Amino acid sequence: TCALPILKVKRMYNILIVDDDPIIAEIITNILWVYIKKHNIKLTTLTASNGQEALDICQSKDIDLVFMDINMPVMHGIDATREIRKLSSEIMIIALSSVKSELNQRKIIDSGADDYIKKPITAVIFESRLTSYIALLNAKNSNSLNVIAKNLFSFNIYNHNMTFFINSEDDLSNF
């Protein structure tokens, strides 16, 4: 097993989950709540079912982190990302999508998203990335450090896929 770093949250962070599929939004919310309990940290979560709702929430509330679905009705996730980015360069926007084309993934990042997580979402990868996002938020909001936080996930890394070939018991034990 891999030990996660100990998180010390500098302040309460507000996380917005944007997805038109209520089941996906609930899954992400549940992963977040398990993560919050596991690390004994304080985060608040809000949800929106389309890009326009997300934009409205970002205009009226202090949002730190957005998990943004891309293909949604009313306002597409790319358009919402562009509009939210116009509001604030400080809000961290993480695109969530099953888009397979690297060109489309690049469009998502170019629209202002800080990172891209491919659906279907796995809890292990999501929690690992969340740990990094919170560390970045802490660094951005640190008063005692003069740190420029940069999300290194965004550069040429869009998917996390690994393929394993298990042809023998030795291969299985190595896996």
N, C-alpha and C positions, 0 to 999 in steps of 0.2 A: 504494500500500500504506500501511497505517497502522502506525506504530511503536508498540510497546507500551512502557509505562514500565519503567524498570529497577527490579527488585524486590530489595530487601535484606530477606531473611527474618530476623527477630529471633531465632527459635529453630526447632527442628524442630516441624512441625505434623503431627498425625495426622488423616487424612481417612478417613471411613467411607462406603462406597458401598453403598446398600441397594436391591436390585432382585431380584425373583423370576425375571426373565429373565436367565440367565447370559450371553447374548450382549450385552444392553444393559450389564450390569455390566462385561463385558470391554471394550466400546467406551469406556465412561467411564474405565476404568482405563488404557487405551491413550492416550486423549487426555491424561490426567493425566501419564503417563510421558513423552510427547512434550513437554508443557509443562515438566516438571521438567528435562529435558535442555536444552531451548531456553533456559531461564532459569538453569540451573546452580544450582538450589536443592534443599534437602533436605526432602522430605515423605515420610511413610509412608502407605500405603493399606491398608485392611482392607475386607473385603466381608461382607455379610450378605444372606441370601435372603428375609428377611421382617422385619416390624416387631419381633417378639419377639426374634429374634437381634440386631437392632440395639440394642434396649433392654438386652439382656444385655451386649453389648460396651460400651455407654456406661456401664454400672454397674461394669464391671471394668477399663476402660482410660481413659486420659486422651484423650478425643476432642475435637478442636477444630472440625471441620467435617463435617457429614453431608449427603450427597446422597441424599434420601429419595424413593423411588418411592411412589406413593399406593395404587394398586390392587394389593394383595398378599394371599396367603393367610395364615393363622395370625393375624397381627395387621396390620390395615389401616395404611397410612402415616399417616393423620390421628391414629389412636389412638396409634401409636408416637411421633409428634411431640409429642402432649400429654404422654405419659409421660416422654419425654426432657427436655422443657421443665421438668417438675416436678423432675427431677434437677439440672438446671443451666440457668441463664439465660445462661451464657457460651458454651455450644455453639451454633455457627451452623448452622442447619438450612435446607437449600435443597430445596424440593419439586421433584420431576421428574415430570411427568404429561402425558398427552394430554387431560386434562379441558378441554373447550371452554367450558362454561358459566361466565360471570363470577361467578355466585352460588357455584358449587362452588369456583372459584379463591379467592374471598373466604373460604370455609370453611377452605380449606387454610392461608391466611395467618392466619386467626383461631385456628387450632389451635396456633399458636406458630412456624410457619415464618417465617424471615426473608426469604425470597424464593421465587419460583416461576419455573422454567424449563420452557417447553413442549416436549414431545416432538413430533416427532423432534428430537433435539439436533443442533445444528450446531457443529462444532469451533470456528469463529471466534467465535460468540457465547459458547460455553462458556468459551473461553480468556479472552475479554474480561471476563466476569463473574468468573472465577477470579482474575484480576489484582485486581479490586476487593475480592473476599472476603479475599484474603491481605493487602491493604493495610489492610482493616478489622481483621483479626486482629492485625496488627502494631501498629496504633493502640491497640487494646484492651489489648495486652500490653506496651506501652511503659512502662518505668519512668521515663524521663526527661521524658515529656510528660504533662500532666494533660488528657487528651483523652477525651471521651465519643464513642465511635464509633457511628454510626447508619447503618443500611443504607437508603439512599434509594430502592433498587429496589422496596421493599415497598409504597410508597404509590401506589396506583392504576396500577401498571405490572405487568401479569401476563404479557403476551405481547409479543414483538417481531416484528411482521409489517409488511412493506412490500410495496406493490403498485406495479409499474411498468408503464406502457403505452408500448410502443415501436412507433410508427407510421411512423417514417422513419429514415433513416441518421443524421440529426442527433440524434434522440432516443437512438439507440443509442450514439453517441459521447458524449453527455451522461451516459448511464448509466455 
